Amino acid sequence: MLIVTQRYRIDWGHCDPAGIIFNPNYFAWMDAGCHNLFKAAGVPFAEMMRDTDFVGCPLVKNEAEFTQPAFYDDIITLASQVESFGGKSFKLLHRFTRGGDLLAEGREIRVWAYGNPMGGTAIKAEPVPDDVKAAVSVQGTIDFSS
């Protein structure tokens, strides 16, 4: 599967008073990892949302296990990839490392969703298109750091 990596320097604003990453930041970075994975694979979410009833990939479950702390001014790397596909959903794996050390590992389950073409706020999960599956299933790693 395609892996997208991003590096982050831990700023003071990412930390709790002890200088350790405040753990909700990991979840925000996992969300960014999901979106950047699809961008790197050439799946144009913004264009699709503008031109079709596609509303994105709502999160239905997330979790993380923290194995080591990271601290102010550390540089960490997030590696994100699709782990598996379901009928209308997909599971992402996110690994945070510092050097060769695993800091945290998270998983998300998301659905491929469309809005109601007649209006309203209801969304409907649909099967992930085969071309999208193929785009994120290629072997390789892309560094998406800015």
One Martini backbone bead per residue (centre of mass of N, CA, C, O) as a GRO file, in nm:
protein
  146
    1MET     BB    1   0.101   0.033   0.014
    2LEU     BB    2   0.063   0.351   0.042
    3ILE     BB    3   0.295   0.588   0.185
    4VAL     BB    4   0.267   0.869   0.404
    5THR     BB    5   0.484   1.130   0.498
    6GLN     BB    6   0.535   1.333   0.803
    7ARG     BB    7   0.679   1.614   0.948
    8TYR     BB    8   0.725   1.719   1.298
    9ARG     BB    9   0.755   1.993   1.502
   10ILE     BB   10   0.748   2.042   1.837
   11ASP     BB   11   0.558   2.263   1.979
   12TRP     BB   12   0.450   2.421   2.255
   13GLY     BB   13   0.138   2.403   2.161
   14HIS     BB   14   0.152   2.070   2.168
   15CYS     BB   15   0.178   2.096   2.481
   16ASP     BB   16   0.204   2.041   2.793
   17PRO     BB   17   0.338   2.155   3.090
   18ALA     BB   18   0.569   1.910   3.055
   19GLY     BB   19   0.642   1.893   2.730
   20ILE     BB   20   0.420   1.706   2.623
   21ILE     BB   21   0.227   1.573   2.415
   22PHE     BB   22  -0.091   1.642   2.342
   23ASN     BB   23  -0.283   1.379   2.238
   24PRO     BB   24  -0.491   1.520   2.035
   25ASN     BB   25  -0.280   1.578   1.812
   26TYR     BB   26  -0.270   1.299   1.686
   27PHE     BB   27  -0.561   1.315   1.563
   28ALA     BB   28  -0.509   1.553   1.376
   29TRP     BB   29  -0.274   1.415   1.219
   30MET     BB   30  -0.440   1.175   1.116
   31ASP     BB   31  -0.633   1.338   0.947
   32ALA     BB   32  -0.415   1.459   0.765
   33GLY     BB   33  -0.304   1.187   0.667
   34CYS     BB   34  -0.549   1.104   0.509
   35HIS     BB   35  -0.567   1.345   0.311
   36ASN     BB   36  -0.268   1.325   0.207
   37LEU     BB   37  -0.287   1.047   0.085
   38PHE     BB   38  -0.493   1.120  -0.138
   39LYS     BB   39  -0.335   1.346  -0.265
   40ALA     BB   40  -0.079   1.176  -0.336
   41ALA     BB   41  -0.272   0.975  -0.517
   42GLY     BB   42  -0.475   1.179  -0.685
   43VAL     BB   43  -0.722   1.249  -0.498
   44PRO     BB   44  -0.971   1.510  -0.549
   45PHE     BB   45  -1.151   1.617  -0.306
   46ALA     BB   46  -1.217   1.915  -0.363
   47GLU     BB   47  -1.330   1.867  -0.647
   48MET     BB   48  -1.544   1.656  -0.570
   49MET     BB   49  -1.698   1.847  -0.369
   50ARG     BB   50  -1.764   2.062  -0.589
   51ASP     BB   51  -1.876   1.855  -0.844
   52THR     BB   52  -2.020   1.673  -0.628
   53ASP     BB   53  -2.171   1.465  -0.364
   54PHE     BB   54  -1.916   1.456  -0.226
   55VAL     BB   55  -1.811   1.470   0.142
   56GLY     BB   56  -1.616   1.233   0.206
   57CYS     BB   57  -1.449   1.081   0.515
   58PRO     BB   58  -1.593   0.982   0.765
   59LEU     BB   59  -1.559   0.929   1.096
   60VAL     BB   60  -1.625   0.621   1.302
   61LYS     BB   61  -1.321   0.546   1.404
   62ASN     BB   62  -1.082   0.578   1.684
   63GLU     BB   63  -0.731   0.504   1.773
   64ALA     BB   64  -0.473   0.477   2.039
   65GLU     BB   65  -0.123   0.399   2.105
   66PHE     BB   66   0.104   0.474   2.365
   67THR     BB   67   0.467   0.420   2.409
   68GLN     BB   68   0.593   0.719   2.381
   69PRO     BB   69   0.719   1.015   2.436
   70ALA     BB   70   0.700   1.352   2.332
   71PHE     BB   71   0.881   1.662   2.279
   72TYR     BB   72   0.987   1.951   2.280
   73ASP     BB   73   1.148   1.979   1.957
   74ASP     BB   74   1.075   1.742   1.826
   75ILE     BB   75   1.106   1.504   1.561
   76ILE     BB   76   0.840   1.370   1.378
   77THR     BB   77   0.682   1.079   1.222
   78LEU     BB   78   0.428   1.024   0.984
   79ALA     BB   79   0.262   0.716   0.886
   80SER     BB   80   0.031   0.658   0.615
   81GLN     BB   81  -0.228   0.398   0.561
   82VAL     BB   82  -0.393   0.157   0.410
   83GLU     BB   83  -0.504  -0.151   0.542
   84SER     BB   84  -0.822  -0.162   0.453
   85PHE     BB   85  -1.119  -0.290   0.294
   86GLY     BB   86  -1.448  -0.245   0.266
   87GLY     BB   87  -1.736  -0.188   0.127
   88LYS     BB   88  -1.762   0.143   0.259
   89SER     BB   89  -1.474   0.112   0.384
   90PHE     BB   90  -1.176   0.213   0.578
   91LYS     BB   91  -0.845   0.139   0.702
   92LEU     BB   92  -0.615   0.311   0.904
   93LEU     BB   93  -0.261   0.360   0.942
   94HIS     BB   94  -0.072   0.512   1.216
   95ARG     BB   95   0.277   0.617   1.252
   96PHE     BB   96   0.483   0.724   1.521
   97THR     BB   97   0.814   0.866   1.501
   98ARG     BB   98   1.156   0.864   1.647
   99GLY     BB   99   1.331   0.767   1.445
  100GLY     BB  100   1.305   0.423   1.544
  101ASP     BB  101   1.076   0.511   1.742
  102LEU     BB  102   0.783   0.422   1.880
  103LEU     BB  103   0.510   0.628   1.996
  104ALA     BB  104   0.257   0.570   1.795
  105GLU     BB  105  -0.066   0.407   1.726
  106GLY     BB  106  -0.318   0.436   1.470
  107ARG     BB  107  -0.677   0.415   1.402
  108GLU     BB  108  -0.909   0.425   1.124
  109ILE     BB  109  -1.256   0.462   1.038
  110ARG     BB  110  -1.399   0.504   0.713
  111VAL     BB  111  -1.623   0.663   0.487
  112TRP     BB  112  -1.776   0.675   0.177
  113ALA     BB  113  -1.935   0.991   0.095
  114TYR     BB  114  -2.268   1.113   0.030
  115GLY     BB  115  -2.499   1.324  -0.055
  116ASN     BB  116  -2.795   1.473  -0.109
  117PRO     BB  117  -2.908   1.577  -0.420
  118MET     BB  118  -3.179   1.721  -0.278
  119GLY     BB  119  -3.063   1.773  -0.010
  120GLY     BB  120  -2.954   1.822   0.293
  121THR     BB  121  -2.776   1.627   0.560
  122ALA     BB  122  -2.761   1.362   0.447
  123ILE     BB  123  -2.574   1.061   0.436
  124LYS     BB  124  -2.396   0.819   0.214
  125ALA     BB  125  -2.268   0.521   0.187
  126GLU     BB  126  -2.016   0.402  -0.039
  127PRO     BB  127  -1.830   0.257  -0.243
  128VAL     BB  128  -1.514   0.232  -0.310
  129PRO     BB  129  -1.354   0.312  -0.569
  130ASP     BB  130  -1.138   0.141  -0.767
  131ASP     BB  131  -0.944   0.382  -0.838
  132VAL     BB  132  -0.887   0.454  -0.542
  133LYS     BB  133  -0.777   0.188  -0.447
  134ALA     BB  134  -0.543   0.184  -0.651
  135ALA     BB  135  -0.399   0.451  -0.566
  136VAL     BB  136  -0.348   0.338  -0.250
  137SER     BB  137  -0.209   0.042  -0.349
  138VAL     BB  138   0.050   0.129  -0.410
  139GLN     BB  139   0.385   0.106  -0.407
  140GLY     BB  140   0.512   0.328  -0.158
  141THR     BB  141   0.676   0.650  -0.081
  142ILE     BB  142   0.562   0.973   0.044
  143ASP     BB  143   0.676   1.295   0.103
  144PHE     BB  144   0.453   1.548   0.270
  145SER     BB  145   0.633   1.758   0.353
  146SER     BB  146   0.676   2.118   0.378
   0.00000   0.00000   0.00000
